[in-house]
């Protein structure tokens, strides 16, 4: 899949492809290891209790959009743990900083993430309703820069202990056919 092509949704969870490993559908914690592929793989092999999915994210637009859509497709996910190395500033993406800004500051009227320092922090392929639902469903646990597997595992387990259960208002997109 070319990074600029729109991915096709598939049945089941997660609906969009990406660089991730699914561990347990019913678990409450999603881990985004940002640019740390070895961290993502190690967590997937360890399968700590409470971990639903773990993967990397390299861009502040398409990457965040896929995290939003895949998270909304599973109301069991209530925590998003952000860890690992953010993409280097020389590249200009900074998806971790941009995701933190989305949680803290939201979107402006042009769907640009307020306060994001990435090169193109504009969410074009998700609706404002999807973004709002995502921000209500999950709690962000920011540990950007953390790569110690034991520290991250303890945080996953701590989140699992606080699991409030499935989100009671799962996002459903309604398509209304227009009749002329």
Long-range contacts (C-beta under 8 A, 24 or more apart in sequence): 3-59, 3-62, 6-125, 7-66, 9-69, 13-70, 13-73, 13-74, 14-53, 14-70, 14-73, 14-74, 15-69, 15-70, 15-73, 16-66, 16-69, 16-70, 18-55, 18-66, 18-70, 19-55, 19-56, 20-53, 20-54, 20-55, 20-56, 20-70, 21-53, 21-54, 21-55, 22-52, 22-53, 23-47, 23-51, 23-52, 23-53, 23-54, 24-51, 24-52, 25-52, 25-74, 25-76, 26-52, 26-76, 27-51, 27-52, 27-76, 27-77, 27-160, 28-52, 28-76, 28-77, 28-78, 28-79, 28-159, 28-160, 28-163, 29-77, 29-78, 29-79, 29-80, 29-81, 29-156, 29-159, 29-160, 30-54, 30-67, 30-71, 30-77, 30-79, 30-80, 30-81, 30-138, 31-55, 31-80, 31-81, 31-83, 31-152, 31-156, 32-56, 32-57, 32-67, 32-80, 32-81, 32-82, 32-83, 32-84, 32-96, 32-99, 33-83, 33-84, 34-58, 34-82, 34-83, 34-84, 34-85, 34-86, 34-87, 34-95, 34-96, 34-144, 35-84, 35-85, 35-86, 35-87, 35-88, 36-83, 36-84, 36-85, 36-147, 39-83, 39-84, 39-147, 39-149, 39-152, 40-84, 42-149, 43-149, 43-152, 43-153, 43-156, 46-149, 46-153, 48-153, 48-156, 48-157, 49-156, 49-157, 49-160, 50-156, 50-157, 50-159, 50-160, 50-161, 50-163, 51-156, 52-76, 52-77, 53-77, 56-84, 57-95, 57-96, 57-99, 58-87, 58-93, 58-95, 59-87, 59-93, 59-95, 59-118, 60-93, 60-94, 60-95, 60-98, 60-99, 60-113, 60-116, 60-118, 60-119, 60-120, 60-121, 61-118, 61-120, 61-121, 61-122, 61-123, 61-124, 62-125, 63-95, 64-95, 64-98, 64-99, 64-102, 64-113, 64-123, 65-123, 65-124, 65-125, 65-126, 67-99, 68-123, 68-126, 68-130, 68-131, 68-134, 69-126, 69-130, 71-134, 71-137, 71-138, 72-130, 72-133, 72-134, 72-137, 72-170, 72-171, 75-137, 75-166, 75-167, 75-168, 75-170, 76-166, 76-167, 77-137, 77-138, 77-167, 78-137, 78-138, 78-139, 78-159, 78-163, 78-164, 78-165, 78-167, 79-138, 79-139, 79-141, 79-159, 79-162, 80-138, 80-139, 80-140, 80-141, 81-141, 81-143, 81-152, 81-155, 81-156, 81-159, 82-140, 82-141, 82-142, 82-143, 82-144, 83-143, 83-144, 83-145, 83-146, 83-147, 83-152, 84-144, 84-145, 84-146, 84-147, 85-145, 85-147, 86-144, 86-145, 91-119, 92-118, 92-119, 93-118, 93-119, 94-118, 96-142, 96-144, 97-144, 99-140, 100-140, 100-142, 100-144, 102-131, 102-135, 103-135, 103-140, 106-131, 106-135, 107-131, 127-173, 129-171, 129-173, 130-171, 130-173, 133-169, 133-171, 134-171, 136-167, 136-169, 137-167, 137-170, 137-171
